[in-house]
Amino acid sequence: MSQDYGCISCHGLVRKQVGPGFAQIAARYRNDPSAPAQLATRIRNGSVGSWGRVIMPRQFKVTDSDAKALAEWVLSQPSPP
């Protein structure tokens, strides 16, 4: 699904490209019970300042249900080596 929306053009699976790697995001939020909803909101609405000065643009084409699924998938990634 991350390929469907172009997520991997900015996010690496493990390490930072433009934005943080999915494994880095998972490691940061792994023990936060509010993380799935928080990340889904950031996917849809964008954000800035969570990872420095990098801007996560709003992803208006991502549906609410897909944003939730993407957030769960990101959080399921193993920690970076």
C-alpha positions in Angstrom: 0.0 0.0 0.0 2.9 2.4 0.7 3.9 2.0 -2.9 0.3 2.9 -4.1 0.6 6.3 -2.5 4.3 7.0 -3.2 5.4 6.9 0.4 8.7 5.3 -0.5 9.7 8.2 -2.6 10.4 10.1 0.7 10.6 7.3 3.3 13.1 4.5 3.3 12.1 1.1 4.8 14.9 1.4 7.4 16.8 4.7 7.2 15.9 8.3 6.5 15.7 9.6 2.9 13.8 12.8 2.9 11.7 11.8 5.9 12.4 9.2 8.5 12.5 5.5 7.6 9.5 3.4 8.5 11.6 1.4 11.0 12.7 4.6 12.7 9.1 5.8 13.0 8.1 2.4 14.4 10.9 2.5 16.9 10.0 6.0 18.2 6.3 5.2 18.6 6.2 1.5 19.3 5.1 1.8 23.0 2.7 4.7 22.4 -0.9 3.5 22.4 -2.1 6.7 20.7 0.4 6.3 17.9 -1.8 4.6 15.3 -4.4 7.4 15.4 -1.8 10.1 15.6 0.2 8.7 12.6 -3.0 8.2 10.6 -3.8 11.9 11.2 -0.3 13.0 10.2 -0.5 10.9 7.0 -3.8 12.6 6.0 -3.2 16.1 7.3 0.6 16.4 7.0 2.9 17.7 9.8 6.1 19.6 10.5 8.5 19.5 13.4 8.1 15.9 14.4 11.4 14.9 12.8 13.2 18.2 12.6 12.4 20.7 9.9 11.2 18.2 7.4 7.7 18.8 6.2 5.3 15.9 5.7 2.9 17.1 3.1 -0.8 16.5 3.4 -1.8 13.3 1.6 -5.4 14.2 0.6 -5.7 11.2 -1.7 -5.2 8.7 1.2 -8.6 7.6 2.6 -9.1 7.5 6.4 -9.2 3.7 6.3 -6.0 3.5 4.2 -4.3 6.1 6.5 -5.1 3.8 9.5 -3.9 0.7 7.7 -0.6 2.5 6.7 -0.1 3.7 10.2 -0.5 0.1 11.5 1.9 -1.2 8.9 4.5 1.4 9.7 4.3 0.6 13.4 4.7 -3.1 12.6 8.2 -2.6 11.1 11.1 -4.0 13.1 13.5 -1.6 14.8 16.5 -0.5 12.7 19.7 -2.5 13.1 
